[in-house]
Amino acid sequence: MLLAAEHQETAARAAVHVLQSSQHLPPVLLVAPFMLLLLMIATGPLLYAHFWEHHYHKVSIGLGSIVAAYYWFMMDMGVNILLHALEEYLSFLALITALFVVSGGILIRIERRGTPIVNGALLVIGALLSNLIGTTGASMLLIRPYIRINEGRIKAFHIVFFIFIVSNIGGALTPIGDPPLFLGFLKGVPFFWIMPKVWLPWSLTITGLILIFMVLDSRAGTGEMTAPEKSGRVSIIGAKSFMFFAMVIGAVFLDPAVIKGFPTLQTMLHLPFGIRELIMSAVAFVAYKTADKDAMQGNRFNFLPIREVAFLFIGIFATMIPALELIGAYTSAHASGFSVTRFYWMTGALSGVLDNAPTYLSFLACASGKFGMNINSISDMQKFADGVSSTVHGDAASDIYLMAISLASVFFGSLTYIGNAPNFMVKNIAIQAEVKVPGFLEYIYKYSIPVLIPFFVLLWLLLFSS
């Protein structure tokens, strides 16, 4: 998923300003709405499905309103922080809506039935593609054909491993792949810095996950599948919509940090959205109106998945504000004593339940400050990425810190359904296709902990433990 990340940057800057004085921090109790929302997302579909199905949007908006009201009336600069959070949310929604609508107008037909080899190859293609059109774009483009070729034999693990590989870890090689990396690019980290640094751990993790997947897939059998189609031909209906993909990805770079002097409506007109969001919204509208009808029908396209994401994430974006501020205050106060190990695990753990882009920014600011550098200085960030030696004996160089934060913020987004927006969208599309998917807690204890955590521990041992 590639968010319109400059708004997350401004939101984080506003938060950092507030964090400079502890008297401006929100009370710890204000984290309760966020925890309650997470708890209800986890338990609602399982324990009180009827209520949750009909009222989840009211719950999300209601809990978000509690936090918003406190910031509006009780916090210094609270209104500014809320406005930045709104900018961040509108950027997020504009991008995922555009990618969702554009992908709905492209129907990929694979005339081959799902097998371990075919499915594994499709996941590899998805992992590579996510670095070109973002994890959201790749997920929305491939999840429907992936479900179709496995019709009659698809199991929950098929969806979970798709989320692991295509919706998250696959997009770790370029700044286009996932929002934290794009934020780093805007801050001054060279565009091609991440690929040589993360290529080996990326390859190790993707290969390991696909091998585990293929073992599970080989045990799934053929189920109730019809006779396989032997041609193996791949056809695309609605290929003209790829042009809209290019427009959306191109719009992401319409930023003053990339194009010097590029105008922003936020600064000029004090609007909570910019030219980028207007372009993405226009692309979504035109793409929907001109989409190939056969492709839309073949994809069973409707707006229910994006509707649920829009309502749930407005609550998440609002309620996580005090959590991010309190975490940022703690890490800022203790950054000098933070090792690479602590940056890796804390960035990762929080990226699994918070928006990984501002989480990345918070820890990047702390890590660069540890080396006497300013996150808002492009030259400082370039030096930080090149590798600056620490003044502490035995401590790692700065580029190792950046690698740990970058890798963790992307990889750990696969830990939960809310770790990254495409996770939730893939889940909803699978449910609409009548595919059994694990609940929130089942996803964590049955798949994330036994499958992902060993890989994350191995990466820590190989890269950061010493």
Backbone torsions as a table, in degrees:
resi	resn	phi	psi	omega
1	MET	NA	125.4	177.3
2	LEU	-111.1	104.7	-180.0
3	LEU	-80.7	163.4	171.4
4	ALA	-77.7	88.4	-156.5
5	ALA	-82.1	-13.7	-177.3
6	GLU	-66.4	-25.4	178.3
7	HIS	-73.6	-32.5	174.2
8	GLN	-66.4	-33.1	177.8
9	GLU	-64.6	-45.7	-179.8
10	THR	-66.9	-35.6	177.0
11	ALA	-63.4	-42.2	179.8
12	ALA	-66.5	-38.0	178.0
13	ARG	-61.9	-40.8	178.1
14	ALA	-63.8	-38.9	179.4
15	ALA	-65.5	-41.0	179.4
16	VAL	-61.8	-39.0	178.7
17	HIS	-60.6	-41.8	-179.8
18	VAL	-67.6	-34.4	-176.5
19	LEU	-70.7	-13.1	-177.2
20	GLN	-65.6	-16.9	177.4
21	SER	-133.6	123.1	-175.8
22	SER	-63.9	-22.3	-178.7
23	GLN	-68.5	-14.5	-179.9
24	HIS	-94.2	-1.1	-178.4
25	LEU	-73.3	145.8	176.1
26	PRO	-73.2	159.4	176.1
27	PRO	-68.5	149.5	-179.4
28	VAL	-58.9	-32.1	-179.2
29	LEU	-59.9	-22.8	-177.6
30	LEU	-72.7	-7.8	174.0
31	VAL	-77.4	-15.2	-176.4
32	ALA	-56.7	-43.8	178.1
33	PRO	-58.8	-37.2	178.2
34	PHE	-65.7	-46.2	179.1
35	MET	-63.0	-39.2	179.2
36	LEU	-66.1	-40.2	178.8
37	LEU	-63.4	-44.1	177.2
38	LEU	-60.6	-42.1	179.8
39	LEU	-62.6	-41.2	-178.6
40	MET	-73.2	-34.5	174.5
41	ILE	-62.1	-36.5	-178.6
42	ALA	-74.0	-39.9	-171.6
43	THR	-102.3	-21.8	-174.9
44	GLY	-55.5	-54.7	-178.1
45	PRO	-63.6	-18.7	-176.4
46	LEU	-96.7	-44.9	-171.5
47	LEU	-98.3	-29.3	-179.6
48	TYR	-144.4	62.4	-171.6
49	ALA	-60.6	-41.4	-177.1
50	HIS	-64.0	-46.6	178.8
51	PHE	-62.6	-46.0	-176.0
52	TRP	-64.1	-41.9	-178.2
53	GLU	-60.7	-36.4	-174.9
54	HIS	-95.0	-15.2	-172.6
55	HIS	-132.0	7.9	-177.1
56	TYR	-59.7	-35.1	-178.9
57	HIS	-67.7	-35.6	177.6
58	LYS	-68.4	-40.3	178.9
59	VAL	-62.3	-47.2	-177.8
60	SER	-62.4	-48.1	-179.5
61	ILE	-67.8	-37.9	-179.6
62	GLY	-63.3	-47.5	179.4
63	LEU	-66.9	-38.5	176.3
64	GLY	-63.7	-34.3	-179.1
65	SER	-68.1	-31.3	177.7
66	ILE	-60.7	-48.1	179.5
67	VAL	-66.5	-43.6	-178.8
68	ALA	-60.8	-41.1	-179.7
69	ALA	-64.7	-40.3	179.1
70	TYR	-63.1	-46.5	-179.8
71	TYR	-65.2	-37.2	-177.1
72	TRP	-66.1	-42.3	-172.2
73	PHE	-101.6	-23.1	-168.6
74	MET	-115.6	-17.2	-171.9
75	MET	-107.4	136.1	169.3
76	ASP	-64.0	133.3	-177.1
77	MET	62.9	13.8	-178.4
78	GLY	-61.6	-38.0	-179.8
79	VAL	-63.9	-42.3	179.2
80	ASN	-62.6	-41.4	179.7
81	ILE	-64.7	-40.2	177.8
82	LEU	-64.8	-40.2	179.5
83	LEU	-65.1	-39.6	177.0
84	HIS	-66.2	-38.2	176.7
85	ALA	-63.7	-38.0	177.5
86	LEU	-65.5	-41.3	176.1
87	GLU	-58.5	-45.2	-179.5
88	GLU	-61.0	-44.1	-178.7
89	TYR	-66.1	-44.3	-179.4
90	LEU	-64.6	-35.9	176.0
91	SER	-64.1	-47.8	177.6
92	PHE	-56.1	-49.0	-175.5
93	LEU	-69.1	-38.8	179.6
94	ALA	-61.3	-43.1	-177.3
95	LEU	-69.2	-51.3	-175.7
96	ILE	-68.4	-30.8	176.5
97	THR	-66.8	-44.2	179.2
98	ALA	-61.4	-46.5	-179.8
99	LEU	-66.2	-37.2	179.1
100	PHE	-64.4	-47.1	-178.1
101	VAL	-67.1	-44.8	-179.1
102	VAL	-61.2	-44.5	-178.9
103	SER	-65.8	-29.8	178.5
104	GLY	-65.7	-21.7	179.2
105	GLY	-91.7	6.8	178.2
106	ILE	-119.7	116.7	179.1
107	LEU	-107.6	115.2	177.3
108	ILE	-100.1	120.1	177.6
109	ARG	-107.4	122.1	177.3
110	ILE	-111.6	111.0	-175.9
111	GLU	-85.2	64.5	178.4
112	ARG	-158.0	141.6	179.8
113	ARG	-82.7	154.1	-177.5
114	GLY	-67.3	129.0	173.8
115	THR	-135.8	166.8	177.8
116	PRO	-53.7	-41.3	-178.5
117	ILE	-70.1	-45.2	-179.8
118	VAL	-63.5	-46.1	-179.8
119	ASN	-65.5	-41.7	178.0
120	GLY	-61.4	-41.6	178.2
121	ALA	-63.9	-39.7	179.5
122	LEU	-64.8	-37.9	177.8
123	LEU	-67.6	-37.0	176.1
124	VAL	-63.9	-45.3	177.9
125	ILE	-60.1	-41.7	179.3
126	GLY	-63.8	-39.6	179.4
127	ALA	-64.0	-42.0	178.5
128	LEU	-69.0	-42.5	-178.1
129	LEU	-64.4	-31.6	-178.3
130	SER	-63.4	-20.6	177.3
131	ASN	-81.3	-12.1	-179.5
132	LEU	-102.4	-36.7	-178.8
133	ILE	-123.3	14.3	178.3
134	GLY	82.8	157.6	-179.9
135	THR	-64.8	-34.1	177.5
136	THR	-66.7	-47.0	-179.5
137	GLY	-61.1	-46.6	-179.2
138	ALA	-65.0	-40.3	-179.4
139	SER	-63.9	-47.0	-178.0
140	MET	-68.8	-30.1	-179.1
141	LEU	-75.0	-34.8	-170.0
142	LEU	-105.8	-17.5	-173.5
143	ILE	-64.4	-37.3	-177.9
144	ARG	-69.5	-49.3	176.0
145	PRO	-62.8	-31.5	177.2
146	TYR	-63.0	-42.5	177.6
147	ILE	-67.6	-41.8	-176.0
148	ARG	-63.4	-44.1	-175.8
149	ILE	-70.5	-16.4	178.7
150	ASN	-106.4	13.6	-178.2
151	GLU	-57.7	130.1	180.0
152	GLY	96.7	-14.7	-179.7
153	ARG	-134.4	-0.3	-172.4
154	ILE	-72.1	138.2	-179.3
155	LYS	-121.2	172.7	-178.6
156	ALA	-59.0	-38.7	-175.7
157	PHE	-64.7	-26.7	176.5
158	HIS	-58.9	-44.6	-178.8
159	ILE	-70.6	-41.6	-177.5
160	VAL	-62.9	-45.7	-179.0
161	PHE	-70.1	-29.4	173.0
162	PHE	-61.9	-43.6	178.2
163	ILE	-63.9	-45.5	179.2
164	PHE	-54.5	-50.9	-166.8
165	ILE	-88.4	-51.4	-173.8
166	VAL	-84.8	-41.1	-173.2
167	SER	-82.8	-9.6	-176.5
168	ASN	-139.9	-80.9	-168.0
169	ILE	-62.1	-33.1	-179.6
170	GLY	-56.9	-32.7	-173.3
171	GLY	-87.6	27.5	-174.1
172	ALA	-93.0	0.2	-171.7
173	LEU	-94.6	-19.7	-179.0
174	THR	-137.1	158.0	175.8
175	PRO	-63.0	-20.9	177.4
176	ILE	-72.3	-26.7	-171.7
177	GLY	-64.3	-43.8	-175.1
178	ASP	-146.9	147.5	-172.1
179	PRO	-58.0	-38.6	179.8
180	PRO	-58.5	-40.3	-178.9
181	LEU	-68.0	-34.5	177.0
182	PHE	-68.3	-36.7	174.8
183	LEU	-60.6	-42.6	177.8
184	GLY	-61.2	-39.5	176.8
185	PHE	-61.6	-44.5	178.8
186	LEU	-63.4	-30.1	-178.9
187	LYS	-79.5	-16.3	178.7
188	GLY	128.3	-6.1	176.3
189	VAL	-66.9	124.5	-177.8
190	PRO	-54.4	144.4	-174.0
191	PHE	-56.2	-42.1	-175.2
192	PHE	-96.4	13.8	178.9
193	TRP	-66.5	-41.0	-169.2
194	ILE	-70.2	-35.5	-172.6
195	MET	-61.5	-52.4	179.5
196	PRO	-66.5	-25.6	-179.8
197	LYS	-75.3	-36.4	-170.6
198	VAL	-107.6	-6.2	-174.9
199	TRP	-55.5	-47.3	-177.3
200	LEU	-68.1	-50.5	176.8
201	PRO	-62.8	-33.1	175.5
202	TRP	-62.3	-48.4	-178.7
203	SER	-63.4	-42.8	179.8
204	LEU	-61.3	-46.4	-177.1
205	THR	-69.5	-46.5	180.0
206	ILE	-61.6	-45.3	179.6
207	THR	-62.0	-45.9	179.8
208	GLY	-61.9	-44.3	-180.0
209	LEU	-64.6	-40.0	-179.6
210	ILE	-69.3	-35.6	176.9
211	LEU	-65.1	-43.8	176.4
212	ILE	-61.2	-44.0	179.3
213	PHE	-59.3	-44.2	-176.4
214	MET	-67.1	-33.0	175.0
215	VAL	-64.3	-46.7	177.9
216	LEU	-63.3	-40.3	-177.9
217	ASP	-67.2	-33.7	179.3
218	SER	-67.5	-24.0	179.1
219	ARG	-89.0	-8.6	-177.2
220	ALA	-76.7	-19.4	179.7
221	GLY	71.1	-167.6	-179.3
222	THR	-96.1	-12.3	177.8
223	GLY	59.3	-132.4	-179.0
224	GLU	-104.7	28.0	-177.9
225	MET	-68.4	147.7	174.7
226	THR	-77.2	176.1	-179.8
227	ALA	-58.7	138.8	-176.6
228	PRO	-66.0	145.3	174.4
229	GLU	-89.2	126.1	-166.7
230	LYS	-92.6	-10.8	-173.9
231	SER	-65.6	-35.6	-178.6
232	GLY	71.8	9.2	-176.5
233	ARG	-70.4	142.8	174.9
234	VAL	-114.0	124.6	178.9
235	SER	-125.4	151.8	-178.4
236	ILE	-125.9	124.0	173.6
237	ILE	-104.4	132.1	-178.9
238	GLY	83.6	30.9	-177.2
239	ALA	-61.1	-22.5	179.5
240	LYS	-59.9	-23.0	-179.2
241	SER	-70.0	-14.2	174.6
242	PHE	-60.9	-27.6	176.0
243	MET	-60.5	-37.0	179.0
244	PHE	-69.9	-34.6	173.6
245	PHE	-57.1	-45.9	-179.4
246	ALA	-61.4	-39.1	179.4
247	MET	-64.4	-42.9	-178.3
248	VAL	-65.5	-48.0	-179.6
249	ILE	-64.3	-39.6	177.4
250	GLY	-62.4	-36.7	-178.7
251	ALA	-64.7	-28.5	-179.2
252	VAL	-58.5	-30.7	-175.6
253	PHE	-87.1	3.7	177.9
254	LEU	-80.2	78.6	-173.5
255	ASP	-141.9	141.8	179.0
256	PRO	-58.6	-27.4	178.9
257	ALA	-71.3	-21.6	178.7
258	VAL	-101.5	-45.9	178.8
259	ILE	-111.9	104.3	-175.5
260	LYS	-59.2	130.0	178.4
261	GLY	83.6	4.7	-179.5
262	PHE	-65.3	131.0	-174.9
263	PRO	-72.2	148.9	175.9
264	THR	-124.8	130.3	179.4
265	LEU	-68.1	-26.1	178.5
266	GLN	-62.0	-41.1	-179.5
267	THR	-80.8	-41.4	-174.5
268	MET	-74.1	-45.3	-173.1
269	LEU	-117.9	1.2	179.8
270	HIS	58.1	40.8	177.3
271	LEU	-94.9	153.1	179.6
272	PRO	-83.1	17.7	177.0
273	PHE	-149.6	166.0	-175.8
274	GLY	-126.6	-170.0	179.3
275	ILE	-62.3	-37.0	178.6
276	ARG	-57.0	-47.4	-177.7
277	GLU	-67.4	-36.1	176.6
278	LEU	-63.7	-42.5	179.4
279	ILE	-64.2	-45.1	-179.3
280	MET	-62.9	-41.1	178.8
281	SER	-64.7	-40.7	178.6
282	ALA	-65.5	-41.5	178.2
283	VAL	-62.2	-43.3	178.8
284	ALA	-60.4	-42.9	-179.2
285	PHE	-64.7	-48.1	-179.0
286	VAL	-66.7	-40.3	179.5
287	ALA	-61.5	-40.2	179.5
288	TYR	-67.9	-43.5	-176.8
289	LYS	-70.5	-28.6	-177.1
290	THR	-105.3	5.6	-176.2
291	ALA	-64.4	148.5	175.2
292	ASP	-65.1	123.1	-175.7
293	LYS	-64.0	-37.5	178.6
294	ASP	-64.9	-37.8	178.6
295	ALA	-66.1	-44.7	179.4
296	MET	-62.1	-43.0	-179.9
297	GLN	-67.9	-41.4	178.7
298	GLY	-63.3	-31.4	177.8
299	ASN	-86.4	-3.3	-176.3
300	ARG	51.7	46.9	-173.4
301	PHE	-68.3	134.3	168.7
302	ASN	-154.5	171.8	-173.3
303	PHE	-95.4	7.4	-176.6
304	LEU	-62.0	-44.2	179.5
305	PRO	-61.2	-43.8	-178.9
306	ILE	-70.8	-29.4	177.2
307	ARG	-64.4	-46.0	-179.6
308	GLU	-65.5	-42.0	177.8
309	VAL	-61.5	-42.0	-178.1
310	ALA	-61.8	-44.6	-178.0
311	PHE	-71.6	-43.4	-177.4
312	LEU	-69.2	-40.0	-175.3
313	PHE	-77.5	-20.2	173.6
314	ILE	-67.8	-35.0	174.5
315	GLY	-69.5	-40.7	179.3
316	ILE	-64.1	-45.9	-179.0
317	PHE	-61.5	-37.8	-179.1
318	ALA	-75.2	-47.8	-173.6
319	THR	-73.6	-20.4	-178.4
320	MET	-83.1	-7.2	-178.6
321	ILE	-56.5	-53.4	-179.9
322	PRO	-64.7	-32.8	178.0
323	ALA	-63.3	-44.5	178.9
324	LEU	-64.1	-40.0	-179.3
325	GLU	-65.6	-44.6	-179.3
326	LEU	-66.3	-40.3	177.4
327	ILE	-65.2	-43.2	178.7
328	GLY	-61.3	-39.7	178.9
329	ALA	-64.0	-42.7	-179.5
330	TYR	-64.7	-47.4	-177.7
331	THR	-67.4	-34.8	177.8
332	SER	-64.3	-38.9	-178.1
333	ALA	-73.5	-24.3	-174.4
334	HIS	-117.3	10.0	-173.9
335	ALA	-57.4	-36.8	-176.1
336	SER	-61.2	-27.5	-179.8
337	GLY	-97.8	2.6	-178.6
338	PHE	-81.2	128.7	175.0
339	SER	-89.0	171.6	175.0
340	VAL	-58.1	-39.6	179.2
341	THR	-58.4	-45.1	-178.7
342	ARG	-67.4	-40.0	177.1
343	PHE	-61.8	-41.9	-179.0
344	TYR	-61.6	-53.2	-174.4
345	TRP	-73.4	-36.5	179.6
346	MET	-71.6	-42.8	176.0
347	THR	-59.1	-45.4	-178.4
348	GLY	-65.3	-49.3	-176.8
349	ALA	-60.7	-41.6	-178.4
350	LEU	-75.6	-28.7	176.6
351	SER	-67.8	-20.7	178.4
352	GLY	-75.4	-20.6	-177.4
353	VAL	-126.3	-13.4	176.3
354	LEU	-114.9	168.1	174.2
355	ASP	-62.4	122.5	-172.0
356	ASN	-71.7	-17.3	-179.5
357	ALA	-71.5	-55.2	176.0
358	PRO	-66.0	-28.8	174.9
359	THR	-62.3	-45.3	176.2
360	TYR	-57.6	-46.1	-178.3
361	LEU	-62.3	-42.0	-178.5
362	SER	-61.0	-46.2	-177.8
363	PHE	-75.8	-29.8	175.3
364	LEU	-66.3	-40.2	177.7
365	ALA	-61.9	-41.9	179.9
366	CYS	-67.5	-43.7	-177.9
367	ALA	-66.3	-42.2	179.2
368	SER	-67.9	-36.4	176.3
369	GLY	-63.6	-31.6	177.8
370	LYS	-61.2	-28.2	179.7
371	PHE	-101.7	12.8	177.7
372	GLY	73.1	28.7	-177.7
373	MET	-117.3	157.0	-177.0
374	ASN	-105.2	125.0	-178.2
375	ILE	-63.3	-22.6	-178.3
376	ASN	-91.1	7.1	176.3
377	SER	-106.1	116.5	-179.0
378	ILE	-61.3	-40.8	179.7
379	SER	-64.3	-38.1	177.1
380	ASP	-63.4	-42.5	-179.0
381	MET	-67.6	-33.5	176.0
382	GLN	-65.5	-42.2	176.7
383	LYS	-65.6	-40.4	179.5
384	PHE	-59.9	-41.6	179.5
385	ALA	-70.9	-33.8	179.6
386	ASP	-67.8	-29.1	179.0
387	GLY	109.1	105.6	178.1
388	VAL	-110.8	133.8	-179.0
389	SER	-70.1	143.7	178.8
390	SER	-81.3	150.3	176.2
391	THR	-80.0	-11.8	179.5
392	VAL	-88.3	126.2	-178.4
393	HIS	-59.4	128.3	176.9
394	GLY	84.9	-3.4	-179.2
395	ASP	-80.7	157.4	-178.5
396	ALA	-77.8	161.2	175.5
397	ALA	-74.7	165.9	-172.1
398	SER	-64.4	-34.9	-177.3
399	ASP	-65.9	-25.6	176.5
400	ILE	-69.6	-37.8	175.7
401	TYR	-62.7	-44.4	-179.7
402	LEU	-64.4	-38.9	178.2
403	MET	-63.9	-43.5	-179.7
404	ALA	-62.3	-44.2	-179.1
405	ILE	-67.8	-41.6	-178.4
406	SER	-66.0	-48.8	-178.1
407	LEU	-63.6	-45.5	-176.7
408	ALA	-65.5	-40.8	-176.2
409	SER	-64.8	-31.8	179.4
410	VAL	-85.3	-52.0	-174.5
411	PHE	-62.1	-43.8	-173.6
412	PHE	-75.7	-8.9	174.5
413	GLY	-62.5	-15.2	179.4
414	SER	-84.7	-0.9	-174.9
415	LEU	-68.1	-32.4	-177.5
416	THR	-138.3	168.4	177.4
417	TYR	-64.6	-27.7	-176.6
418	ILE	-97.0	4.0	179.9
419	GLY	-66.8	-25.2	179.0
420	ASN	-154.9	141.3	-173.7
421	ALA	-56.5	-43.2	-179.3
422	PRO	-62.7	-22.3	176.7
423	ASN	-56.8	-49.9	-177.8
424	PHE	-67.2	-38.2	-178.7
425	MET	-68.1	-41.5	176.9
426	VAL	-61.4	-44.2	178.0
427	LYS	-57.9	-45.2	-178.0
428	ASN	-67.6	-39.6	177.8
429	ILE	-64.7	-39.3	177.9
430	ALA	-64.1	-41.8	178.7
431	ILE	-62.6	-41.9	178.0
432	GLN	-62.9	-30.2	177.5
433	ALA	-84.3	8.7	178.0
434	GLU	63.6	37.0	174.6
435	VAL	-96.8	134.6	178.3
436	LYS	-72.7	125.1	177.7
437	VAL	-124.5	150.9	179.5
438	PRO	-70.6	151.5	173.6
439	GLY	-70.2	176.2	-175.6
440	PHE	-56.2	-51.9	-178.1
441	LEU	-72.2	-38.2	178.5
442	GLU	-62.0	-38.9	176.8
443	TYR	-56.1	-41.3	-176.4
444	ILE	-74.3	-52.8	-172.5
445	TYR	-79.3	-24.6	-177.2
446	LYS	-92.7	-26.5	-175.4
447	TYR	-124.2	-53.7	-175.0
448	SER	-60.7	-50.5	-176.1
449	ILE	-67.5	-52.6	-177.2
450	PRO	-74.6	-24.8	-175.8
451	VAL	-99.8	-51.3	-173.2
452	LEU	-79.3	-45.3	-173.9
453	ILE	-57.5	-41.0	176.0
454	PRO	-58.5	-37.6	176.8
455	PHE	-65.8	-41.5	-178.6
456	PHE	-67.5	-35.6	175.6
457	VAL	-66.7	-42.4	179.1
458	LEU	-61.4	-43.1	178.5
459	LEU	-62.8	-39.1	177.7
460	TRP	-62.9	-44.5	-179.7
461	LEU	-63.7	-39.9	-176.5
462	LEU	-76.8	-33.7	-168.0
463	LEU	-111.2	-35.0	-166.2
464	PHE	-125.9	-13.8	-172.3
465	SER	-66.4	-29.3	-176.4
466	SER	-102.3	NA	NA
